[in-house]
Amino acid sequence: MNKIHYILFTLFFIFLFGNPEAGAKNKIIVSLSTWLVDGNVSPYNSIKPGDTVYFQPGTRSNMRIQNFKGSPRAQIVFINNNGVVTINTDGAYGIDVKNSRYIRLTGTGSTKNFYGFMITGVKNGAGLSFGGLSSDFECDHIYVANVPIAGVYAKTDPDCSLTSTRANFTQYNTVFHDNYFSNTGNEGMYIGSSFYSGETMTCDGKEVTLYPSLLSGVRVYNNIVKYSGWDGIQVGSASTDCLIMNNLVMFDSQAAVNYQMSGILIGGGSNCDCYNNYIYKGKGDGIESLGLAGYRIYNNVIVDAGRNYFPADPSKMKYGIYVNDNSCQDGKSFSILFNDIINPKTNGIRFSSIKSKKNLIASNAIINPGAGSSGYIVVTSPSCEVALKNNYLSMTQDGAGFADTTYSLVKTSPLIDAGYVDNKQITFDYYYHPRPYGKAFDIGINEYNPKYPPKGKVKEEQREHDTLISLDKKSSLRIEQLPFPNPVESKLTMIYAIDSAYDIFLDIYDFSGTQIYHYEVDGMGPGSHEIDLDVADYPEGVCLFTLRGGKEAISGKFIKVK
Protein backbone atom coordinates (compact mmCIF):
# COMPACT_ATOMS: atom_id res chain seq x y z
CA MET A 1 0.00 0.00 0.00
CA ASN A 2 1.65 3.22 -1.12
CA LYS A 3 1.86 6.41 0.87
CA ILE A 4 -0.57 8.45 -1.21
CA HIS A 5 -3.14 5.64 -1.15
CA TYR A 6 -2.87 5.44 2.64
CA ILE A 7 -3.16 9.19 3.14
CA LEU A 8 -6.24 9.49 0.94
CA PHE A 9 -8.31 6.70 2.42
CA THR A 10 -7.44 7.25 6.07
CA LEU A 11 -8.58 10.86 5.84
CA PHE A 12 -12.17 9.67 5.54
CA PHE A 13 -12.09 8.06 8.94
CA ILE A 14 -9.63 9.87 11.17
CA PHE A 15 -10.92 12.57 13.47
CA LEU A 16 -8.64 15.29 12.27
CA PHE A 17 -7.92 16.90 15.61
CA GLY A 18 -7.51 14.01 18.02
CA ASN A 19 -9.23 12.87 21.18
CA PRO A 20 -11.94 15.20 22.53
CA GLU A 21 -10.79 14.82 26.13
CA ALA A 22 -7.08 15.26 25.47
CA GLY A 23 -5.73 18.24 27.36
CA ALA A 24 -8.92 18.96 29.30
CA LYS A 25 -8.09 20.89 32.47
CA ASN A 26 -11.41 21.98 33.98
CA LYS A 27 -14.55 19.91 33.64
CA ILE A 28 -17.31 22.42 33.07
CA ILE A 29 -20.70 20.79 32.51
CA VAL A 30 -23.42 22.82 30.80
CA SER A 31 -26.81 22.14 32.40
CA LEU A 32 -29.98 21.45 30.44
CA SER A 33 -31.39 24.84 31.43
CA THR A 34 -28.41 26.82 30.03
CA TRP A 35 -28.90 28.06 26.47
CA LEU A 36 -25.94 30.47 26.11
CA VAL A 37 -22.33 29.30 26.41
CA ASP A 38 -20.28 32.49 26.07
CA GLY A 39 -16.48 32.46 26.25
CA ASN A 40 -16.50 36.05 27.52
CA VAL A 41 -18.67 35.23 30.54
CA SER A 42 -17.93 33.23 33.71
CA PRO A 43 -17.42 30.33 34.11
CA TYR A 44 -16.59 29.87 30.43
CA ASN A 45 -14.04 32.68 30.34
CA SER A 46 -11.70 30.31 32.17
CA ILE A 47 -11.65 27.93 29.19
CA LYS A 48 -8.26 27.68 27.50
CA PRO A 49 -7.04 25.99 24.30
CA GLY A 50 -7.14 22.23 24.81
CA ASP A 51 -9.98 22.36 27.34
CA THR A 52 -13.30 20.55 27.00
CA VAL A 53 -16.84 21.76 27.71
CA TYR A 54 -19.35 19.00 28.46
CA PHE A 55 -23.11 19.08 27.92
CA GLN A 56 -25.45 17.35 30.32
CA PRO A 57 -27.39 14.58 28.53
CA GLY A 58 -31.15 14.87 28.26
CA THR A 59 -33.69 16.94 26.38
CA ARG A 60 -33.15 20.67 26.08
CA SER A 61 -34.08 23.64 23.97
CA ASN A 62 -31.65 25.28 21.55
CA MET A 63 -28.22 26.60 22.51
CA ARG A 64 -25.66 29.10 21.32
CA ILE A 65 -21.87 28.77 21.59
CA GLN A 66 -19.91 31.97 21.05
CA ASN A 67 -16.64 33.83 21.63
CA PHE A 68 -14.23 30.91 22.04
CA LYS A 69 -10.74 30.66 20.63
CA GLY A 70 -8.58 27.58 20.83
CA SER A 71 -5.29 27.23 18.98
CA PRO A 72 -4.18 25.42 15.81
CA ARG A 73 -2.76 22.56 17.92
CA ALA A 74 -5.28 22.59 20.76
CA GLN A 75 -8.95 22.92 19.95
CA ILE A 76 -11.59 23.77 22.49
CA VAL A 77 -13.95 20.79 22.41
CA PHE A 78 -17.71 20.83 23.05
CA ILE A 79 -19.00 17.31 23.69
CA ASN A 80 -21.95 15.40 25.14
CA ASN A 81 -21.26 14.02 28.60
CA ASN A 82 -21.77 10.23 28.55
CA GLY A 83 -25.26 10.31 27.09
CA VAL A 84 -27.32 11.82 24.29
CA VAL A 85 -28.19 15.51 24.21
CA THR A 86 -31.57 15.89 22.47
CA ILE A 87 -32.69 19.26 21.13
CA ASN A 88 -36.22 20.06 20.03
CA THR A 89 -37.11 23.71 19.77
CA ASP A 90 -39.63 26.27 18.54
CA GLY A 91 -36.71 28.63 17.91
CA ALA A 92 -34.71 29.61 14.84
CA TYR A 93 -31.83 27.15 15.31
CA GLY A 94 -30.82 24.01 17.15
CA ILE A 95 -27.16 24.80 17.84
CA ASP A 96 -25.68 28.15 16.78
CA VAL A 97 -21.91 28.81 16.82
CA LYS A 98 -20.67 32.40 16.49
CA ASN A 99 -17.33 34.20 16.57
CA SER A 100 -15.33 31.11 17.47
CA ARG A 101 -12.12 29.63 16.12
CA TYR A 102 -10.20 26.38 16.57
CA ILE A 103 -13.14 24.52 18.10
CA ARG A 104 -14.76 21.13 17.71
CA LEU A 105 -18.40 20.25 18.29
CA THR A 106 -18.59 16.46 18.60
CA GLY A 107 -21.14 13.87 19.62
CA THR A 108 -18.59 11.21 20.54
CA GLY A 109 -19.18 11.43 24.30
CA SER A 110 -21.18 8.19 24.51
CA THR A 111 -19.93 4.91 23.07
CA LYS A 112 -23.46 3.51 22.95
CA ASN A 113 -24.58 6.11 20.42
CA PHE A 114 -22.90 7.14 17.19
CA TYR A 115 -24.69 10.51 17.32
CA GLY A 116 -24.30 12.18 20.71
CA PHE A 117 -26.20 15.36 19.81
CA MET A 118 -29.64 14.75 18.30
CA ILE A 119 -31.49 17.77 16.95
CA THR A 120 -34.89 16.19 16.34
CA GLY A 121 -36.85 19.30 15.40
CA VAL A 122 -36.44 23.03 14.82
CA LYS A 123 -39.67 24.88 14.14
CA ASN A 124 -38.38 28.08 12.53
CA GLY A 125 -34.86 27.64 11.20
CA ALA A 126 -31.75 25.54 10.62
CA GLY A 127 -30.48 22.64 12.66
CA LEU A 128 -26.87 23.82 12.96
CA SER A 129 -25.17 27.08 12.07
CA PHE A 130 -21.56 28.19 12.14
CA GLY A 131 -21.22 31.90 11.41
CA GLY A 132 -20.38 35.26 12.95
CA LEU A 133 -16.77 35.09 11.65
CA SER A 134 -16.25 31.54 12.89
CA SER A 135 -13.31 29.68 11.35
CA ASP A 136 -11.21 26.54 11.87
CA PHE A 137 -14.04 24.40 13.20
CA GLU A 138 -14.86 20.70 13.13
CA CYS A 139 -18.34 19.22 13.54
CA ASP A 140 -18.96 15.48 13.81
CA HIS A 141 -21.39 12.86 15.09
CA ILE A 142 -24.39 15.19 15.10
CA TYR A 143 -27.91 14.09 14.07
CA VAL A 144 -30.26 16.68 12.56
CA ALA A 145 -33.82 16.00 11.39
CA ASN A 146 -37.08 17.83 10.73
CA VAL A 147 -35.95 21.40 10.12
CA PRO A 148 -37.67 23.88 7.74
CA ILE A 149 -34.46 25.37 6.33
CA ALA A 150 -31.00 23.79 6.08
CA GLY A 151 -29.57 20.99 8.16
CA VAL A 152 -26.45 23.13 8.59
CA TYR A 153 -25.30 26.57 7.49
CA ALA A 154 -21.54 27.08 7.63
CA LYS A 155 -20.75 30.56 6.35
CA THR A 156 -20.52 34.21 7.32
CA ASP A 157 -22.37 36.43 4.87
CA PRO A 158 -20.95 39.88 4.02
CA ASP A 159 -22.67 42.99 5.32
CA CYS A 160 -22.16 46.74 5.28
CA SER A 161 -19.68 46.60 8.16
CA LEU A 162 -17.28 44.98 5.64
CA THR A 163 -15.67 42.86 8.38
CA SER A 164 -16.83 39.65 6.71
CA THR A 165 -16.18 40.54 3.08
CA ARG A 166 -13.65 38.67 0.97
CA ALA A 167 -10.95 41.27 1.47
CA ASN A 168 -11.17 41.06 5.26
CA PHE A 169 -12.11 37.50 6.21
CA THR A 170 -11.32 33.94 5.10
CA GLN A 171 -13.04 30.90 6.58
CA TYR A 172 -10.31 28.33 7.13
CA ASN A 173 -10.49 24.59 7.83
CA THR A 174 -14.19 23.83 7.69
CA VAL A 175 -14.61 20.15 8.60
CA PHE A 176 -17.87 18.15 8.70
CA HIS A 177 -17.78 14.39 9.06
CA ASP A 178 -19.87 11.51 10.35
CA ASN A 179 -23.06 13.58 10.65
CA TYR A 180 -26.66 12.72 9.73
CA PHE A 181 -29.12 15.15 8.12
CA SER A 182 -32.68 14.14 7.31
CA ASN A 183 -35.93 15.85 6.29
CA THR A 184 -34.58 19.34 5.75
CA GLY A 185 -36.76 21.96 4.07
CA ASN A 186 -33.87 23.40 2.06
CA GLU A 187 -30.28 22.11 1.69
CA GLY A 188 -29.09 19.22 3.76
CA MET A 189 -25.66 20.89 4.10
CA TYR A 190 -25.00 24.49 3.01
CA ILE A 191 -21.30 25.24 3.27
CA GLY A 192 -19.86 28.55 2.04
CA SER A 193 -21.64 31.25 0.07
CA SER A 194 -23.43 30.62 -3.22
CA PHE A 195 -22.84 34.27 -4.25
CA TYR A 196 -19.20 33.92 -5.26
CA SER A 197 -19.57 36.66 -7.89
CA GLY A 198 -20.94 39.08 -5.30
CA GLU A 199 -24.35 40.38 -4.35
CA THR A 200 -25.78 43.88 -4.43
CA MET A 201 -26.66 45.55 -1.12
CA THR A 202 -27.62 49.05 -0.06
CA CYS A 203 -25.08 50.56 2.34
CA ASP A 204 -25.41 54.19 3.49
CA GLY A 205 -28.01 54.75 0.82
CA LYS A 206 -25.82 53.47 -2.02
CA GLU A 207 -25.93 50.23 -3.91
CA VAL A 208 -22.65 48.33 -3.60
CA THR A 209 -21.46 44.87 -4.60
CA LEU A 210 -20.17 42.87 -1.66
CA TYR A 211 -18.13 39.69 -2.12
CA PRO A 212 -18.44 36.83 0.37
CA SER A 213 -15.48 35.28 2.11
CA LEU A 214 -13.65 32.39 0.52
CA LEU A 215 -13.19 29.02 2.19
CA SER A 216 -9.83 27.29 2.36
CA GLY A 217 -9.37 23.79 3.76
CA VAL A 218 -12.81 22.16 3.41
CA ARG A 219 -13.41 18.52 4.35
CA VAL A 220 -16.93 17.11 3.92
CA TYR A 221 -16.90 13.34 4.41
CA ASN A 222 -18.71 10.35 5.89
CA ASN A 223 -21.97 12.28 6.16
CA ILE A 224 -25.44 10.87 5.48
CA VAL A 225 -28.06 13.17 3.93
CA LYS A 226 -31.64 11.96 3.37
CA TYR A 227 -34.75 13.71 2.07
CA SER A 228 -33.42 17.21 1.59
CA GLY A 229 -35.86 19.71 0.11
CA TRP A 230 -33.15 21.32 -2.02
CA ASP A 231 -29.57 20.24 -2.76
CA GLY A 232 -28.24 17.44 -0.58
CA ILE A 233 -24.73 18.88 -0.10
CA GLN A 234 -23.83 22.35 -1.40
CA VAL A 235 -20.31 23.75 -1.16
CA GLY A 236 -19.74 27.27 -2.49
CA SER A 237 -16.84 29.73 -2.63
CA ALA A 238 -14.44 26.98 -1.47
CA SER A 239 -11.62 28.11 -3.71
CA THR A 240 -8.70 26.13 -2.31
CA ASP A 241 -8.04 22.75 -0.69
CA CYS A 242 -11.56 21.31 -0.78
CA LEU A 243 -12.61 17.65 -0.67
CA ILE A 244 -16.15 16.21 -0.79
CA MET A 245 -15.92 12.46 -0.33
CA ASN A 246 -17.46 9.28 1.01
CA ASN A 247 -20.89 10.78 1.65
CA LEU A 248 -24.23 9.01 1.23
CA VAL A 249 -26.93 11.25 -0.27
CA MET A 250 -30.44 9.82 -0.66
CA PHE A 251 -33.66 11.34 -2.04
CA ASP A 252 -32.39 14.89 -2.56
CA SER A 253 -34.38 17.83 -3.99
CA GLN A 254 -37.79 16.69 -2.80
CA ALA A 255 -39.26 20.22 -3.00
CA ALA A 256 -38.42 20.33 -6.75
CA VAL A 257 -37.37 24.00 -6.71
CA ASN A 258 -35.61 25.05 -9.93
CA TYR A 259 -31.87 25.74 -9.58
CA GLN A 260 -31.88 24.04 -6.15
CA MET A 261 -31.80 20.44 -7.32
CA SER A 262 -28.76 18.21 -6.99
CA GLY A 263 -27.36 15.50 -4.79
CA ILE A 264 -24.01 17.27 -4.53
CA LEU A 265 -23.46 20.82 -5.77
CA ILE A 266 -19.91 22.02 -6.35
CA GLY A 267 -20.95 25.66 -6.28
CA GLY A 268 -19.62 28.86 -7.79
CA GLY A 269 -16.06 29.70 -6.78
CA SER A 270 -15.29 26.17 -5.59
CA ASN A 271 -12.39 23.93 -6.49
CA CYS A 272 -13.28 20.61 -4.89
CA ASP A 273 -12.32 17.06 -5.70
CA CYS A 274 -15.57 15.07 -5.41
CA TYR A 275 -15.21 11.32 -5.04
CA ASN A 276 -16.42 8.05 -3.53
CA ASN A 277 -19.90 9.42 -2.87
CA TYR A 278 -23.12 7.41 -3.27
CA ILE A 279 -26.07 9.44 -4.58
CA TYR A 280 -29.38 7.59 -4.68
CA LYS A 281 -32.80 8.33 -6.18
CA GLY A 282 -32.78 12.12 -5.91
CA LYS A 283 -35.05 14.33 -7.96
CA GLY A 284 -32.12 16.54 -9.00
CA ASP A 285 -28.92 16.07 -10.95
CA GLY A 286 -26.58 13.63 -9.23
CA ILE A 287 -23.57 15.97 -9.18
CA GLU A 288 -23.77 19.53 -10.44
CA SER A 289 -20.47 21.27 -11.16
CA LEU A 290 -20.52 25.08 -11.26
CA GLY A 291 -17.02 25.63 -9.90
CA LEU A 292 -13.68 27.07 -10.92
CA ALA A 293 -12.48 23.87 -12.71
CA GLY A 294 -9.15 22.21 -12.02
CA TYR A 295 -10.75 19.40 -10.04
CA ARG A 296 -11.75 15.76 -10.44
CA ILE A 297 -15.12 14.00 -10.12
CA TYR A 298 -14.51 10.27 -9.72
CA ASN A 299 -15.48 6.95 -8.11
CA ASN A 300 -19.05 8.14 -7.50
CA VAL A 301 -22.17 5.95 -7.66
CA ILE A 302 -25.19 7.85 -9.03
CA VAL A 303 -28.46 5.90 -9.20
CA ASP A 304 -31.77 7.11 -10.71
CA ALA A 305 -30.81 10.80 -10.79
CA GLY A 306 -33.95 12.82 -11.56
CA ARG A 307 -36.08 9.79 -12.44
CA ASN A 308 -38.82 10.89 -10.02
CA TYR A 309 -38.85 14.50 -11.25
CA PHE A 310 -41.86 14.81 -13.58
CA PRO A 311 -41.23 11.27 -14.80
CA ALA A 312 -43.72 11.54 -17.66
CA ASP A 313 -42.29 14.84 -18.98
CA PRO A 314 -38.97 14.42 -20.88
CA SER A 315 -38.63 18.22 -21.21
CA LYS A 316 -37.89 18.38 -17.47
CA MET A 317 -34.30 17.23 -17.92
CA LYS A 318 -31.99 15.90 -15.20
CA TYR A 319 -28.51 14.42 -15.45
CA GLY A 320 -26.13 12.13 -13.65
CA ILE A 321 -23.36 14.76 -13.82
CA TYR A 322 -23.78 18.28 -15.16
CA VAL A 323 -20.90 20.71 -15.82
CA ASN A 324 -21.20 24.36 -16.90
CA ASP A 325 -19.23 27.61 -17.01
CA ASN A 326 -20.85 29.33 -14.02
CA SER A 327 -17.51 30.35 -12.49
CA CYS A 328 -15.06 28.39 -14.62
CA GLN A 329 -11.58 29.84 -14.93
CA ASP A 330 -10.31 30.07 -18.50
CA GLY A 331 -8.05 27.22 -19.49
CA LYS A 332 -8.60 25.02 -16.42
CA SER A 333 -9.76 21.42 -16.84
CA PHE A 334 -12.43 19.07 -15.54
CA SER A 335 -11.67 15.36 -15.13
CA ILE A 336 -14.63 12.95 -14.83
CA LEU A 337 -13.53 9.35 -14.35
CA PHE A 338 -14.52 5.96 -12.92
CA ASN A 339 -18.14 6.85 -12.09
CA ASP A 340 -21.11 4.46 -12.28
CA ILE A 341 -24.15 6.39 -13.51
CA ILE A 342 -27.24 4.19 -13.50
CA ASN A 343 -30.68 5.17 -14.92
CA PRO A 344 -30.35 8.99 -15.05
CA LYS A 345 -33.54 10.68 -16.20
CA THR A 346 -32.04 12.36 -19.27
CA ASN A 347 -28.27 12.21 -19.85
CA GLY A 348 -25.53 10.37 -18.03
CA ILE A 349 -23.15 13.33 -18.33
CA ARG A 350 -24.04 16.72 -19.80
CA PHE A 351 -21.01 18.91 -20.46
CA SER A 352 -21.53 22.62 -21.22
CA SER A 353 -18.20 24.26 -20.39
CA ILE A 354 -16.53 26.27 -23.15
CA LYS A 355 -14.02 28.15 -21.00
CA SER A 356 -12.32 24.99 -19.75
CA LYS A 357 -9.70 23.19 -21.86
CA LYS A 358 -8.21 19.70 -22.14
CA ASN A 359 -11.13 18.13 -20.30
CA LEU A 360 -11.33 14.36 -19.93
CA ILE A 361 -14.38 12.12 -19.51
CA ALA A 362 -13.07 8.57 -19.31
CA SER A 363 -13.61 5.11 -17.82
CA ASN A 364 -17.19 5.79 -16.69
CA ALA A 365 -20.00 3.22 -16.84
CA ILE A 366 -23.26 4.84 -17.96
CA ILE A 367 -26.36 2.65 -18.05
CA ASN A 368 -29.85 3.38 -19.40
CA PRO A 369 -30.10 7.18 -19.74
CA GLY A 370 -33.70 8.33 -20.21
CA ALA A 371 -32.82 10.08 -23.47
CA GLY A 372 -31.85 6.75 -24.99
CA SER A 373 -28.65 5.80 -26.78
CA SER A 374 -28.03 9.42 -27.79
CA GLY A 375 -28.06 10.51 -24.16
CA TYR A 376 -25.07 8.79 -22.57
CA ILE A 377 -22.68 11.76 -22.79
CA VAL A 378 -23.88 15.02 -24.33
CA VAL A 379 -21.38 17.76 -25.15
CA THR A 380 -23.55 20.78 -25.86
CA SER A 381 -21.25 22.83 -28.11
CA PRO A 382 -18.53 22.11 -30.65
CA SER A 383 -16.54 24.76 -28.78
CA CYS A 384 -16.30 22.46 -25.75
CA GLU A 385 -12.84 20.90 -25.62
CA VAL A 386 -13.36 17.46 -24.13
CA ALA A 387 -11.95 14.01 -24.85
CA LEU A 388 -14.28 11.02 -24.42
CA LYS A 389 -12.25 7.87 -23.76
CA ASN A 390 -13.10 4.25 -22.92
CA ASN A 391 -16.53 4.81 -21.38
CA TYR A 392 -18.88 1.83 -21.14
CA LEU A 393 -22.28 2.78 -22.55
CA SER A 394 -25.27 0.47 -22.50
CA MET A 395 -29.04 0.63 -22.29
CA THR A 396 -29.11 -2.40 -19.96
CA GLN A 397 -27.04 -3.69 -17.06
CA ASP A 398 -27.16 -7.25 -18.31
CA GLY A 399 -23.83 -7.22 -20.12
CA ALA A 400 -21.85 -5.04 -17.69
CA GLY A 401 -20.83 -7.87 -15.40
CA PHE A 402 -22.07 -6.32 -12.16
CA ALA A 403 -22.16 -8.89 -9.37
CA ASP A 404 -25.01 -7.18 -7.52
CA THR A 405 -26.38 -3.74 -6.65
CA THR A 406 -23.03 -2.76 -5.10
CA TYR A 407 -21.69 -2.73 -8.69
CA SER A 408 -18.79 -5.03 -7.87
CA LEU A 409 -17.50 -6.88 -10.94
CA VAL A 410 -17.56 -10.57 -11.78
CA LYS A 411 -14.43 -12.00 -13.36
CA THR A 412 -16.01 -12.06 -16.85
CA SER A 413 -17.05 -8.39 -16.83
CA PRO A 414 -16.13 -6.45 -20.00
CA LEU A 415 -15.26 -3.48 -17.75
CA ILE A 416 -12.12 -5.23 -16.49
CA ASP A 417 -8.88 -3.83 -17.97
CA ALA A 418 -10.94 -1.69 -20.35
CA GLY A 419 -10.32 1.73 -18.83
CA TYR A 420 -8.36 4.61 -20.32
CA VAL A 421 -4.63 4.81 -19.74
CA ASP A 422 -4.73 8.31 -18.17
CA ASN A 423 -6.07 7.89 -14.62
CA LYS A 424 -5.42 11.50 -13.49
CA GLN A 425 -3.42 10.13 -10.53
CA ILE A 426 -6.40 8.25 -9.11
CA THR A 427 -4.92 5.20 -7.36
CA PHE A 428 -7.91 3.61 -5.54
CA ASP A 429 -11.51 2.61 -6.26
CA TYR A 430 -14.81 3.16 -4.44
CA TYR A 431 -13.92 0.61 -1.76
CA TYR A 432 -10.31 1.85 -1.52
CA HIS A 433 -8.87 -1.13 -3.31
CA PRO A 434 -5.76 -0.09 -5.26
CA ARG A 435 -5.94 0.87 -8.95
CA PRO A 436 -4.91 -0.65 -11.28
CA TYR A 437 -4.91 -4.41 -10.90
CA GLY A 438 -3.93 -6.37 -13.98
CA LYS A 439 -3.06 -5.02 -17.40
CA ALA A 440 -5.00 -1.76 -17.22
CA PHE A 441 -7.54 0.23 -15.26
CA ASP A 442 -11.09 -1.06 -14.99
CA ILE A 443 -14.10 1.01 -15.99
CA GLY A 444 -16.41 2.27 -13.25
CA ILE A 445 -16.18 2.50 -9.50
CA ASN A 446 -14.69 -0.92 -8.76
CA GLU A 447 -11.32 -2.39 -9.67
CA TYR A 448 -11.69 -6.15 -9.93
CA ASN A 449 -8.99 -7.96 -7.95
CA PRO A 450 -9.45 -11.65 -7.02
CA LYS A 451 -6.39 -11.47 -4.75
CA TYR A 452 -7.77 -8.62 -2.66
CA PRO A 453 -7.39 -8.33 0.28
CA PRO A 454 -3.75 -9.41 0.37
CA LYS A 455 -2.90 -12.38 2.55
CA GLY A 456 -1.44 -11.58 5.94
CA LYS A 457 -1.07 -8.22 7.61
CA VAL A 458 -0.12 -5.14 5.71
CA LYS A 459 3.46 -4.16 6.39
CA GLU A 460 3.67 -1.17 8.70
CA GLU A 461 5.92 1.64 7.59
CA GLN A 462 6.71 5.17 8.71
CA ARG A 463 4.19 7.59 7.24
CA GLU A 464 3.97 11.36 7.21
CA HIS A 465 0.64 13.04 6.66
CA ASP A 466 0.43 15.36 3.69
CA THR A 467 -0.79 18.68 5.11
CA LEU A 468 -2.92 19.31 2.06
CA ILE A 469 -4.84 16.13 2.78
CA SER A 470 -4.89 15.76 6.55
CA LEU A 471 -4.78 19.37 7.75
CA ASP A 472 -1.47 18.52 9.39
CA LYS A 473 -2.83 15.93 11.83
CA LYS A 474 -0.60 13.03 12.86
CA SER A 475 -2.25 9.96 14.32
CA SER A 476 -0.96 7.27 16.68
CA LEU A 477 -3.89 4.99 15.67
CA ARG A 478 -4.13 4.09 11.99
CA ILE A 479 -6.29 1.87 9.84
CA GLU A 480 -3.86 -0.40 8.00
CA GLN A 481 -6.69 -2.06 6.10
CA LEU A 482 -10.30 -0.90 6.00
CA PRO A 483 -13.01 -3.44 6.90
CA PHE A 484 -12.99 -6.17 4.25
CA PRO A 485 -14.58 -7.69 2.37
CA ASN A 486 -16.79 -4.69 1.68
CA PRO A 487 -19.64 -5.35 1.00
CA VAL A 488 -19.63 -8.20 3.54
CA GLU A 489 -21.93 -11.19 4.02
CA SER A 490 -20.63 -12.93 7.15
CA LYS A 491 -16.93 -12.55 8.03
CA LEU A 492 -15.37 -9.10 8.43
CA THR A 493 -11.71 -8.25 9.08
CA MET A 494 -10.06 -4.96 10.02
CA ILE A 495 -6.33 -4.33 10.42
CA TYR A 496 -5.11 -1.38 12.47
CA ALA A 497 -1.77 -0.16 13.83
CA ILE A 498 -0.81 1.70 17.02
CA ASP A 499 2.44 3.30 18.08
CA SER A 500 2.19 2.50 21.82
CA ALA A 501 0.32 0.12 24.14
CA TYR A 502 -3.35 1.14 24.32
CA ASP A 503 -6.70 -0.22 25.39
CA ILE A 504 -8.62 -0.75 22.14
CA PHE A 505 -12.37 -0.36 21.72
CA LEU A 506 -14.45 -1.11 18.63
CA ASP A 507 -18.13 -0.19 18.45
CA ILE A 508 -20.43 -0.97 15.54
CA TYR A 509 -23.76 0.78 15.01
CA ASP A 510 -26.76 0.34 12.75
CA PHE A 511 -27.79 2.98 10.22
CA SER A 512 -29.63 5.02 12.86
CA GLY A 513 -26.56 5.18 15.11
CA THR A 514 -27.62 2.61 17.74
CA GLN A 515 -24.85 0.36 19.05
CA ILE A 516 -25.14 -3.28 17.91
CA TYR A 517 -21.67 -4.56 18.88
CA HIS A 518 -18.93 -3.68 21.36
CA TYR A 519 -15.40 -5.11 21.45
CA GLU A 520 -12.52 -4.21 23.74
CA VAL A 521 -9.08 -5.47 24.60
CA ASP A 522 -6.81 -4.14 27.35
CA GLY A 523 -3.19 -3.17 26.81
CA MET A 524 -2.77 -4.00 23.15
CA GLY A 525 0.91 -3.59 22.27
CA PRO A 526 2.35 -1.43 19.50
CA GLY A 527 2.32 -2.68 15.92
CA SER A 528 -0.27 -4.06 13.50
CA HIS A 529 -3.29 -5.98 14.79
CA GLU A 530 -6.22 -7.77 13.20
CA ILE A 531 -9.86 -7.87 14.33
CA ASP A 532 -12.06 -10.65 12.89
CA LEU A 533 -15.83 -10.42 13.31
CA ASP A 534 -18.85 -12.55 12.48
CA VAL A 535 -21.44 -10.12 11.09
CA ALA A 536 -23.86 -12.66 9.59
CA ASP A 537 -26.70 -11.52 11.88
CA TYR A 538 -26.13 -7.79 11.43
CA PRO A 539 -28.90 -5.78 9.74
CA GLU A 540 -28.60 -5.33 5.99
CA GLY A 541 -27.48 -1.97 4.69
CA VAL A 542 -25.02 0.58 5.99
CA CYS A 543 -23.26 -0.16 9.29
CA LEU A 544 -21.18 2.47 11.08
CA PHE A 545 -18.12 1.86 13.22
CA THR A 546 -15.80 3.68 15.60
CA LEU A 547 -12.37 2.35 16.59
CA ARG A 548 -10.77 4.00 19.63
CA GLY A 549 -7.26 3.70 21.02
CA GLY A 550 -5.08 6.05 23.07
CA LYS A 551 -5.86 9.64 22.15
CA GLU A 552 -7.37 8.82 18.78
CA ALA A 553 -10.63 7.63 17.27
CA ILE A 554 -11.45 6.51 13.74
CA SER A 555 -14.93 6.24 12.24
CA GLY A 556 -16.26 4.82 9.00
CA LYS A 557 -18.84 2.53 7.46
CA PHE A 558 -19.26 -0.72 5.61
CA ILE A 559 -22.14 -2.37 3.75
CA LYS A 560 -23.78 -5.56 5.03
CA VAL A 561 -25.48 -7.71 2.36
CA LYS A 562 -27.20 -11.08 2.36
LINTAVEN-V198766 format. One record per helix or strand of 3 or more residues. SS is the DSSP state (a for helix, b for strand). FROM is the first residue (numbers start at 1). LEN is the number of residues. Records with the same first field share a line. If there is no record, write none. Layout:
BEGIN
SS->FROM-LEN ; FROM-LEN
END
This chain:
BEGIN
a->3-9 ; 44-3 ; 372-3 ; 467-4
b->28-3 ; 36-3 ; 52-9 ; 63-4 ; 76-14 ; 93-6 ; 101-6 ; 117-6 ; 126-6 ; 135-6 ; 142-6 ; 152-3 ; 170-8 ; 180-5 ; 189-3 ; 199-5 ; 206-5 ; 214-8 ; 224-5 ; 233-3 ; 238-8 ; 248-3 ; 262-5 ; 272-4 ; 278-3 ; 285-5 ; 295-4 ; 301-3 ; 319-5 ; 334-4 ; 340-3 ; 347-5 ; 359-4 ; 365-3 ; 377-3 ; 386-4 ; 392-3 ; 477-8 ; 491-8 ; 502-8 ; 514-11 ; 527-8 ; 541-9 ; 552-9
END
